[in-house]
């Protein structure tokens, strides 16, 4: 930011640390947890990922906004992330798919952005003290009540014990048949009968549903509050547990009984992110809050069953405590960054889950095989 330019945005951390910058997008104030994401692409998918509900995202890559925005990249109808922090102000987009620019898009969807921030210093602060509670304010006149902003950040209760899945889930059930984007057709539709899958929506990303459709699944999406009876009434051949935000233990109050009822039916079951944590809780394990979580598209994960290493996309602030996994449940994947759990499977049953995002939106496509594994398990059950 030019030395003489008046700050129009302020990021106040709960410990009293202040960062001033140039606001863009919506004006006003928001309070949330602050995390950082190391992905070099996919900022629109990140902002519209329901797993970021209750969080402001600091992007470590400086060129945020350079590819503009397009409705094709929205993971949900409206952004879930509370705001964004970047090093450089967004520039004019340069991409053949762009239909608009980031600043106008943020204004339209009511999300605050701030540029001109020393994101390296901010990222170090997040790593050292854990994901802090913050207040983010954007005022074109540069008027900030600092004491009030810091007080708001300190008063925010945080994500521990907070069930956010109920806020981002669908209001009613619906069918999904759109497949993954491919050149030159773009998005296409699956037709004809398929493998009947019930997807429980704790904050499902569209590209996850597209991946299910792309491996031949006939997908029906149910709200997070769905009961075992709701799921089984659709006569599924497999059940999918989606990603989502918040404290898994809080969502587990109503999700765990449903999952345990489904497990009793010996149906193939596949979970991602919060769905992975929900499955672990249903099996008797525990979850815990991480210091600053995993957020990025370059996280190495080792598959303990094959010895192979996958580069994965991650977005989570809670983790399954591997030491609490009960007998009969195996740890299948671990993070090579810190050794935390990234996957489990029930011994001898087609029930498995992973902590990361194999749909690659944004991120690498190393882990798409998991959707194929899920489809193969349903096909084998059908053939039997």
Helices and strands as residue ranges (DSSP letters): E 9-13, E 18-25, E 28-37, H 43-47, G 50-52, E 55-59, G 71-73, E 83-85, H 102-109, E 112-115, H 119-129, E 133-138, H 146-155, H 165-168, E 174-176, E 195-201, H 206-214, E 217-223, H 228-232, E 238-241, H 248-263, E 268-272, H 274-283, E 287-303, E 309-320, G 322-324, E 329-335, E 341-346, E 351-354, H 369-383
